[in-house]
């Protein structure tokens, strides 16, 4: 009798679950649930206004994902819960929330429903940038060696700037919380009744190291005396390696989901990192881009190298026995979505409707008729800041070369090209730092739907591009880890590498660089490179000055 595992991928706007046959990786069914609260970046449900660069969520949405999608999987497939032996989950990161000792989110408590700092801070919450700036300055001044593991900068997207913002702006929330936890760990806590801390988010997002632990209390005291004991209070929880079993489904969660009590639950994971086994990557030289609203780049290395502007290098941070590297781009799918919502005429909308296409498909088809360089445009991919290699959320978007003849499809293609240039910058930085890369792998909706975009990537980076065989790469990866959590004696696996070989999937087609286009893109990338350094490395801080003017005006307007 076949056995099955479930993978649940908690994204930025929705959660998706997939039921997978163990041994083959066959996906029987997938279900998606859109978060009712989506991303709160303007106000809370009660109308409480939010500041600039805020991005919050309500954790009830995460529970609702489990209560909606898992019963639906069981109903649609007819698979007996007795044969579902494991479940794995993944989350965006760093997505964090303050909770009480029993795991109750502060935003669930009536007295805090109108306090923004009581809610989940989504990965793209950038309102703690001033704290990240201070942290980086203090760490550099103190000669903190761990800073080099993160490319020399900690991002405002990560845990410490976010909790420091709470302490500074809402000390009553800091005092009320017993723990500050990753959503990746919180959902496991709700499923098993056991608090755990996964090594992936601890290593990449909270400055924890397998050998050295967290930075010293003296460092945190230098940030703010009230933070001195943070690692033994708000962050205190033993760190568990990926691939381990976190616990088992409780009776209450079994009632909510339809799963059998005692079903194995894998330790929490991150959406990008968990996708590595889903695309059959078992070793170094292969970089994976998980392309969604943003893109996270992950790869494996055999030794620790210091790579400028990376999000981190963590031993066993992705797969055991390797150093896992992470980089990223803060704006990819969001980039394209912004354009179609704000910069496309009604005539184009009508034409797309006439051809029975959505606006993305229509623009893509028109843009595909252009040759590389034909638009005369070059853009920077910073509409939501720069994660790698500049690690600066105060950078903003730019497009150069527009004229009165510029068409929407040309601008749309230029934005796609910009994200490819950003990926090339990341790849070149890895290679220059001694981390080899020979192939690019892609997962996520863009890689599955947009053949033009993936050919552009192949041409810009001048490397073969392989595509995930599953439309739900993170969910499949989580299901693979769920099979490992169950263990071989229950019908799963004891070895993540064997599970990867058996259950991972790749499409047969490969995007091969077109050398004519690649030569043109070399010239365009040279222009991108000049703009990248001019606006991103301090020669011209116009973007930051403009952003400050905006913040000052909005602040004055709201007071």
Steps between C-alpha positions, in 0.01 A plus 500: 500500500653839398584751770469875468629825642365853492697816433360839597654816355407825676564780250457876509134504397380141532576154629508194280504132591590200289448128562795297372558128455810392686754324283394653170436866579169477313277793596144378540338835572578854607279759669546874554348732759532877465569684825184697591714779649758485217787743572411792723721788388267797539283426802384234745152344468366753752631792296816569702740666256842354426818688418717492190661165413281294733382151401296299752292184504248331727612152616141377500537484122770235542274279712225546244734366231530172691127475579399563138763337279580176683138378534452595135802291398365200687151546358613544139744207496318255723831411664458364851661708776647170621722501190616861542809447713668840501455872444754772436454877481690801375461874542620829367780639718572696698129506593474538877249561777486567875328230706421404858656200673232266367544622142202736493575791264467837671275621219243235605459679835232769515725758665747486210271474196565866412875487560688442171807360677288213637454353152717287271776698333520358149837447333458822299431719804773760448407753767793388718765619256634759746556218750680291238723796419590547867556129549741484206692806615538368855594149385765638264638734767522211751670276241234229520640219285158338445396802290713371212279191472218732394689693238585776744142619554194386689174580322204682645300196390664288770408420858717729714417830327131407516497419871715804574240714324235354731712574806562857387150589378274277713687394816173376650479240220861398557426457871178309433654245262665191642648397166569654161462211257519430131165419345677191364543380858169634631292290261692187605428594863129518419508163325701307759458686828880513521707814456800456270753719319620398155867543410419665166327813630720512809811493283396724213269744676611520866882482475524158666795274414531124545841533668480843665133543584362854505709818527606582856281677759754782487411565137127510568564727799689735269188520281276574797556399865149355505604247232793355695322177596287464185643162397419346838154657521310602186700269270560219746422166338737216404589502130414183307659391171300479179367155416426418862159412636350790695216304653166348413156629410297568814144383554374858462687552173385159376141611556567824312675340201372145476849357544566212736629590848866405522581582134866604481573871457832621360690786658411835342672619185524796260326509162816551295733264683248216515471504120855370450399132533189563290723571196741213567795717605733293716831687474688820409519699174124534449321817607123491543281808460153472651317761297184645644412842638870512583781263411715310746821342369646200681790267429729252670874529559762267645673770706417830663582801284438863581281646225428877502135595527363151541219416741715245674697178501384238748652160564231233443265791427341326199622141486725317747870491419502821295529870560177655378520842336210743458456816296192673369312767312225683688285576196427269205137394456394802705694706246295378205172513692563863595553586133182343367290655778635851461657552158285325239233683303136398465567441129750226588257350752229490234734345242605231747137421577421478130775239456377312811827564684578653835707816485823322596458252215417778256803711594727196498390402149565853371832526687613164359492651152778740599867415464745549784586870513224609263316706761800716584413465868686385808348481849610437856303235688464690828127580515498333844861571595811289439562183699818381327765614453444848641270403789320835501121530513516879456596459134218547251414427136644659190447468125725677251457563129129575470377724216163607364509185286552258792230233518365314806632167371849650476481618859362164612786317331752744649372417849538127432852562369579704812423203724726283282779758535454488876534123492816530289646742755439244774649213298812701410549595863487137608746391231745783583485391863598142424157334492467325160177512296448312173120477473194701592184327621164677526184427693183698562216631287706722271728214403202281416296753302729746327727342240618840379617596848695177545670535161595856596653364822699238306625768259586756770683264736633291207437173680260211438172540688317193630139517620338329797276211407239604755288812495511491878875467562507610866197286586660197332823566688306522826327170419842341443613618843172371640583156361840516670341606831280189484803275461557180308330274753172683437537493122702817456874567486790526740716684244409834339732432205326175407165673539626779271602253229169313518252783544659812345390611153648690204352579161681348206531826306798725569540865397830537313653849460459661159849636438382785274267625773760429768748730325246784500414437863868523590489861376174575681625339819805727487262796511304338784825449686590869474156608624509233772817640653422867436165498679567205732846559643477863605610700195148641474256451788211666315274199563546526876455876501174466308380227734575716803304790352207263446513368857520849646203621298285196587592529867404867504177422316397231752575714807 
